[in-house]
């Protein structure tokens, strides 16, 4: 008895760390080691580009992670910090980067700084002149032979020195770092993969376009075994801050506000540099008549398309869900499986199939119903066609969510309404539908936002067609997202700054509509709570 009392009153001993504790510590050490390795890997390019602010953020974040996870304290933060970091990296950072890009002229020809633009202009004007230096050439890469960045391994015939040339310039290879044959061509080099004849021929266009900048011009290829150092026809003059053409004396003066070199007659060199342009990309939507008019018409159609797609799929899905909700219907599982089939099919493939089905000459729609309709030839018929396709692709999702919401509504509510004398329609309108809307309105809002930016639905079905004869850039079925894509990327070069500005504009429209809809949803929840 005494022994039993001693056992009951003895203080509880702390549990000994077991195998799970050892595994947890080992996992923590491995993850912290991986974090340190990633931080070290990311630090080198930041140092090379002298991005000291980014390096400071990297060091602070790494030190914070080590402090947080190396000790036993701050348990809640251990779970919150990873999610916060992923939110910043994958959500907040892309949004902020897009917003910052919208206030610049970032585009093809305006990617780097002014020095990059000067080098590109000079190397693009290189021509071969009498007395140009010649080199034995070997084409190599530092990556995959089919896609890796190209490098010119050139051998100076006078000194036998081997250099590696890229778009960043020439650098000498260390002595003994390359093997050279009797013709002076490099046959092997440490860190480089030599392209054989077939691989080089497949990338002949890239080899021809590659120019290695040098102080007096650039090195270009002459076939696959020889290269020459040409002279630049255009050179930068720091005295006038301009580009001067040697043959004609014509000059293009730097316009810092536009990030370009502009001549007195208004001619602008294609190669410029990235600068801030303020609200220019946004005002272009309003002040440019070639864009503002079609943009407004596209916005109206975009709203109609999103409303018709969302509302139509919801009504059709709800009707199917109500029809199969009754326990008296036999074979409900089979019917539900058949109704979900469009949702299970890859949408991009089905959009292409539907495009062929609406073909005027051999399409299934015209042949099956004996019609002779040019579906994609007229604005009205093309819009009807894309909405019909959206109904077929979208109603299974609404059917699934409506089925789940119907099963969550207590049967006692509908039975009580019928006992009070309500008809089936009145019970649906007064009881079932309001409760459904409370549960499904957030899904309807997200579906509206998705359809508002449904790029694939238009691009793969009609590609925006039909187009007016006086405006081949804006089609009758274009959404804002497809119209923006064509404006920003369908011309001579990509206009990333303008595309980012329009993306922000679209975001504001969807955000305002969603905010208003969610406010009304909260009111419904208060009424039916």
Secondary structure, DSSP 8 states (H G I E B T S, - for coil): -HHHHHHHHS--------HHHHHHHHHHHHHHHHHHHHHHHHHHHHHHTT-HHHHHHHHHHHHHHHHHHHSS--HHHHHHHHHHHHHIIIIIHHHHHHHHHTTB--BTTBSS-HHHHHHHHHHHTEE--TT-EEEEEEEEESS-TTTS-EEEEEEETTT--EEEEETTEEEE--TTSEEE-TTS-EEEETT-EE--HHHHHHTHHHHHH--EEETTEEEEEETTTEEEEEEESEEEETTTTEEEETTT--EEEEETTTTEEE-TTS-B-S-----B-TTHHHHHHHH-HHHHHHHHHHHHHHHHHHHHHHHHHHHHHHHHHHHTTSTT-TTHHHHHHHHHHHHHS-HHHHHHHHHHHT-TTT-HHHHHHT----TTTSHHHHHHHHHHHHHHHHHHHHHHHHHHHHHHS-HHHHHHHHHTT--HHHHIIIIIHHHHHHHHHHHHHHHHHHHHT-HHHHHTTTTT--EETTEEEEETT--HHHHHHHHHHSSSS--HHHHHHHHHHHHHHHHHHHHHHHHHHHHHHHHH-
